[in-house]
Every structure is written in C-alpha cells, then in structure tokens.
Amino acid sequence: MQVRQRRVLGVDPGLTRCGVGVVEGVPGRPCVMVDYTVIGSDPDADLADRLLHLDRNLAELIARHQPESVAVERVFSQHNVRTVMGTAQAAAVAVLAAARAGLPVRTYTPSEVKAAVTGSGQADKKQVTTMVTRLLRLDAPPRPADAADALALAICHIWRGGTRDRLSEAIRSAKGRQ
Amino acid sequence: MQVRQRRVLGVDPGLTRCGVGVVEGVPGRPCVMVDYTVIGSDPDADLADRLLHLDRNLAELIARHQPESVAVERVFSQHNVRTVMGTAQAAAVAVLAAARAGLPVRTYTPSEVKAAVTGSGQADKKQVTTMVTRLLRLDAPPRPADAADALALAICHIWRGGTRDRLSEAIRSAKGRQ
C-alpha cells in the first residue's frame, strides 16, 4: 500500500529561543529531516518587537516549507511561572501563525514527545537529541537542543497522527459496514 | 495651547473574555468613550480557533477605530498559574495584533491602571468601574467589568502618555539649551 508522505512543522516554543523543525514521513517509518532552525530574540527588546519577529519568521517558514500541519509543545503550568509566561506567549504566536495559514495545529506534552521518540516519557534532553539524530539519520546531532526538540515534536506528530488516522479509518469503515 | 486628541485602544486580556475599550482625549482632561466590547470565546473550543477568533476581532476593531496606540494590561506571574497562561496567550495576541498594525504598544500593571483612574493602586473592581463611568461621563456603568477595565487602561495610557510626552519634551528642550 502506498502511504502518502506528510510534512509537519514542529515548534518548541520560547520567546528567547524558539526551535522549529520540519520533517517529512509516514507513520511507523523513519522520517526525513527537511529543515531546522532556532528563531531567537533579545530578552531586553520590546515585547511587541519580539512577538512580531517570531510571528514573521514562523509565517515565512510555513510559506517556504508548506507543511500540512503544525505541532506545538504544550505549555505546562507546573513550570516556573516567570518562564512559563514567555513560553505561553511564544506558543500562542506559533498556534496563531499556523491557524492564520489555515493549517491544523496539534499540541503535545513534553512526555508525549519523549515517549514517541525514546520510548520513555521521562527521557532527558540528551536522549531525545540522540534518538532524533538516529531516527532522522543525521550525520551530527542537531544544534542547539531547541531544534532537536522541535524535530522530535514533528516526528511525534507524524507517528501519532498515523495512529489517529488509522483509528478514524477503522471507525469509518466499521460504520460503512453497519 | 491646542492639545491634539489621542485615540487609544485598551485591552484587558483574557481568552474566555477579552475586554476592549476605545477612548479619546488629552492628558489631564476628561476623556471621551468611543466604543467598548468584550470578545468572548468558548473555553471548550480548540486553542487555535480561540486565538484566531481573538486575533481577527482585535484586527477588525483596530481597523475600524484607527487608534494611534494600544495599551494592554501586563500579565502578572503572582496570579494563579493556570489562569495566567490563558491570559498571557491572549495578551500576546493583543500585543501582536497592535504590532502587526504598526501601532506602538504599552503595557501597564493592574495597580498602575487603578492608581491612574482612582488614585489608589489597591482599588477594587467596583471602584474602577465607578470612576470609569464618572471620568467618561457615561449614563450607566459599562458592562461587563472586563470592558470597564479596558476603558480604564485606555484612560491610563492617555494620561500617563501625556506625562511621558512632557518629560521627553522637557529633556529635549533641556538638551537643546546645553
């Protein structure tokens, strides 16, 4: 059976450093790395300028790579409150950029992403980077780590999306048989 | 001396209820209410849809009222963490909407706003509503309270902006005399 390739743009949100990774693949098979980058902004700059810079760069990456969906790391409330606000704002910009481009957006918790690429929701950053390097068959680990996390999100979305699609397909065909 | 009228759009950010108030005036004099509204979204709806709804409504209000600047309430880390994330995301959308429209954005803490309209940074919501109603010479208090807070932000910005402008003017003329 020929399975259609999916192209996913993953975002590891952050105001100072926002990781972006673009991956192509099909559920359950090794994926291919298309691009990765980190969008940075000066912590001393004006909030409006920082959000605008992030928005423009994300919109440009979406336009350039034409992903069919976007995966964003879900911001957690148990984190340090000061950090979480910047992360929440960067995540909002990412989700909005995808929505404005008409793309479906899915959010994943850090443990869902870790479990998808390492088999354990408790894996550390190093393990995630190692597995991303291996799964995408890269010559060297993606640097910085924010980029590796964004690539892991995209891989997670391709694989989990496959599971969801197979479920919907099974439900549809079961209903068809009724 | 003829002082130019300023039109300011104030935003009291919230994902479920986002207050917006448009006010016109000059520093130190009573302001005039132009419009106020609350942009609501369903807490059970998808985050992408909620952010997009807020973004579109804010962009539409900015286009309709053509403010020369935007004032947004600054999100505070000491609040409840769960609430603060939605508020931070709504604030990010508001700041971004203003920046994308090329407008300057200023953020104010809740106590700065309270102090500006009631004289006390510890004033309660009722007192803010009472003073907004009085300062804008409205027949009835603006409802709901989110709208009153947004109008208070706009008033605060007009008045404090005036102080800042006079300070910059004084600095400029002092430098000119050197």
Interface residues (C-beta under 8 A of the other chain):
Chain A: L47 A48 D49 L51 L52 D55 V75 S77 Q78 V81 R82 V84 M85 A88 Q89 A90 A91 A92 V93 V95 L96 A98 A99 R100 P104 V105 T107
Chain B: D46 L47 A48 D49 L51 L52 D55 V75 S77 Q78 V81 R82 V84 M85 A88 Q89 A90 A91 A92 V93 V95 L96 A98 A99 R100 P104 V105 T107
